[in-house]
Amino acid sequence: MNRNEFKRLIREYAFIEDRDLSGCNMSNLDLTETRFLRCNLSDVNLSDTNLTQAMFESCTLTGANLQGANLAHVMLIKCDLTAANLAKTTMDNGLISECNLTGAALYFSVWSSSIAQECHFEQATFKGANLQGTIIKIAIYVIVICLNYISKR
């Protein structure tokens, strides 16, 4: 899907379901309150995009470029963001739940008053990131790892 086709789709629908949008250039668009459900957004360019109050549920965003995106009040639920570029993103009052952010780049991101729960951040890079006021709930994984270690001893 090219950029013009995507812009037409957004004008017609605020809810996008079961679409393959991989590789699409959505940079610098206003996608406020747009809902994505079970979409393939691999390698999309969402850089400098306004995603205020957007929702992504069960979407694939592997290798997606979200650098500089506005993620205020965004919801990412059960999404795969493996190797996604989230550098210089701003998120205020956002929710990231049950997402895979393995290898994601979060350089110089500013996330405040947000919650990341039950997410995988293995090999993610946070250099220069400011996560003040953000709650990262990973205790369940720590407990499971510790219990597995203790039970094997």
N, C-alpha and C positions, 0 to 999 in steps of 0.2 A: 504494500500500500504506500503510495507516495504522500508527500506532505499535504497537498491540496485535497486529496481524497480523505485524509485523516481529519483535516479541518472541517470538511463538510460533514463527516460522521459526528464530530463533536457538536456542531451546530444543531444536528438533528436529534441527537441522543445525549443525555447526561449520564447514561448507564451503558457501559460497553461490556458485553458478555461473550465469552468463548470466541475471541478474535485472535488471529495471528497477526500481530503488529511488529514482529521482530525486524530489527534494523531500521525502523521508521525514524525519521528526523522530526522530533516534536519540540525542539529547542525553542526557547523564548516564547512559548505559548502560555496563555492563561487557561489552565485546566482546573480552576477552582470548582470544588464540589463534584468533580467527575468521579464516577465509580467504575472500577475495573474488576471484573469477576472472571476468574479462570482464563486470563489472557496470557498469550505468549508475548512478552515484552523484552525478549533477549536482545542484547546489543542495541536497544533503542537509545536515541539521544534525547534526554530530557533536561539537558543542561540549561540553567537559568530559567527554568519553567516555574510558573506559579502553580503549585499543587496544594494550595490552602484548602483544607477540609476535603481533600481527595481521599478515596478509599481504594486500596488494592487488596483483594482477597483471593488467595490460592492462585496467585500470578507468578510467572517465571520472569525474573528480571536479571538473569545471569549476564554479566558483562555490561549491564546498562550504565549509561553515563548520566548521572543526576547532579553533576558538579554545579554548585551555585544555586541549586533549586530551593525554592521556598516550601518547606514542609510543615508549615504552621497547621496544627490540628489535624495532621495527616494520620491515617490508620493503615498500617501494613500488617495483614493477618495471614499467616501460613504461606508466606511468599519465599521464593528462592532468590536471594540477592548475592549469590556467589560471585566473587570478583567484581562486584558493582563499584562504581566510582561515586562516592557520596562526599567527596572533598568539598569543603566550603559550603555545605548545606546548612540551612538554619531551620531548626525545628523547635517550636514552642507548643507545649501541651499536646504532643503527638503520642501515638501508641504504636509500638512495634511488638507483635506477639507471635511466637512460634515461627520465627523466620530464620533462615539460614543466611548469615552474613560472612561466611567463611571467605577469607581473603579480600574482604571489602576494604576500600580505602576511605577513611573518614578524616583525612588530613584537614586541620583547621576548621572543622565543623563546629557549629555552636548549637547545642541542643539544651534547652532549658525546660524545666517542669514537665518532662516527658517520661514515659515508661517504656522500657524494653524488657519484656518478660519471656522466659523460656526460649531464648534465641541462641544461636551458635555464632560466636565471634572468633573462632579459631583463625589465627594468622591475619586477623583484621588489623589495620594500622590506624592508630589514633594520634599520630604526631601533631602537636599543636592544637588538638581538639579541646573544646571547652564543654564539658558535660555537666556543669554546675546545676544542681537541682533536678537532675535526671536520675531516675531510679532504674537500676539494672538488676533484675531479679534472675539470678542464675544459681541460687542456692540449691535448688533441686538437683542440678547436675553435679555440683560439688559433693552433695550427700551421696548420690549414687556412685560416683567414682570412689569416694572414701569407703563406702560399704563394700564395693567389689574388691577393693584392695585389702581390706581387713579380712573378708571371707576367704581370700586366697592364701592368707598367711597361716 
